[in-house]
Amino acid sequence: MTDKEMNKLADMIVDKLLTTYIKEQSKWYTTNTFDLFMQNSRKPVESSEEKLLGELASLMTQLNLHQEKEEYEKCAEIKKQIEILKKKLKNR
């Protein structure tokens, strides 16, 4: 094989490797970046009011459970927390 033939073969190999590499990279960037973007854009944004309402619902559930178990000290603590949350919601 002559030097000219070896250089031509080397060019063909490099060209094929680079073409394959570029295709794979473009697929990766297109699919992974787009999928990640879509996943992040679909997440609902929760407002602070929704968070407070969620906490309030959780505390009221806990209050009911402790009332059924007759754990009145815990009920008193939870009631204090509920009142604080209600004030925060009222001030919005």
C-alpha positions as CSV (number, residue, x, y, z in Angstrom):
1,M,0.0,0.0,0.0
2,T,1.4,3.4,-1.0
3,D,1.5,6.5,1.2
4,K,-1.2,8.1,-0.9
5,E,-3.5,5.1,-0.4
6,M,-2.8,5.0,3.3
7,N,-3.6,8.7,3.7
8,K,-6.8,8.2,1.7
9,L,-7.8,5.3,3.9
10,A,-6.9,7.3,7.1
11,D,-9.1,10.2,5.8
12,M,-12.0,7.9,5.1
13,I,-11.7,6.4,8.6
14,V,-11.5,9.8,10.3
15,D,-14.4,11.0,8.2
16,K,-16.6,8.0,9.2
17,L,-15.7,8.3,12.9
18,L,-16.4,12.1,13.0
19,T,-19.7,11.7,11.1
20,T,-20.9,9.0,13.5
21,Y,-19.7,10.9,16.5
22,I,-21.5,14.1,15.4
23,K,-24.7,12.2,14.7
24,E,-24.6,10.6,18.1
25,Q,-23.9,13.9,19.9
26,S,-26.7,15.7,18.1
27,K,-29.1,12.9,19.0
28,W,-28.0,13.1,22.6
29,Y,-28.3,16.8,22.9
30,T,-31.6,16.9,21.1
31,T,-33.4,14.2,23.0
32,N,-31.9,14.5,26.5
33,T,-32.0,18.2,26.6
34,F,-35.5,18.4,25.3
35,D,-36.7,15.7,27.6
36,L,-35.2,17.4,30.6
37,F,-36.7,20.7,29.5
38,M,-40.2,19.1,29.2
39,Q,-40.0,17.4,32.5
40,N,-39.1,20.6,34.3
41,S,-41.7,22.6,32.5
42,R,-44.5,20.2,33.4
43,K,-43.9,20.5,37.2
44,P,-46.6,22.5,38.7
45,V,-45.5,25.6,40.6
46,E,-46.9,25.5,44.1
47,S,-47.7,28.8,45.6
48,S,-47.0,29.7,49.2
49,E,-50.7,29.7,49.9
50,E,-51.0,26.1,48.6
51,K,-48.1,25.1,50.8
52,L,-49.8,26.6,53.8
53,L,-53.1,24.9,53.0
54,G,-51.3,21.6,52.6
55,E,-49.7,22.0,56.0
56,L,-53.0,23.0,57.5
57,A,-54.7,19.9,56.1
58,S,-51.9,17.7,57.5
59,L,-52.1,19.3,60.9
60,M,-55.9,18.8,61.0
61,T,-55.5,15.1,60.1
62,Q,-52.9,14.8,62.9
63,L,-55.3,16.5,65.3
64,N,-58.1,14.1,64.5
65,L,-55.7,11.1,65.0
66,H,-54.5,12.4,68.4
67,Q,-58.1,13.1,69.5
68,E,-59.1,9.6,68.8
69,K,-56.1,8.3,70.8
70,E,-57.0,10.8,73.6
71,E,-53.6,12.4,73.4
72,Y,-54.7,15.8,74.5
73,E,-51.3,17.4,75.1
74,K,-50.3,16.7,71.5
75,C,-53.7,18.1,70.4
76,A,-53.0,21.3,72.2
77,E,-49.6,21.7,70.5
78,I,-51.2,21.0,67.1
79,K,-54.0,23.4,67.7
80,K,-51.4,26.2,68.3
81,Q,-49.7,25.4,65.0
82,I,-53.1,25.4,63.3
83,E,-53.9,28.8,64.7
84,I,-50.5,30.2,63.5
85,L,-51.2,28.8,60.0
86,K,-54.7,30.2,60.0
87,K,-53.4,33.7,60.8
88,K,-50.8,33.4,58.0
89,L,-53.5,32.5,55.6
90,K,-55.8,35.3,56.8
91,N,-53.1,37.9,56.3
92,R,-52.7,37.0,52.6
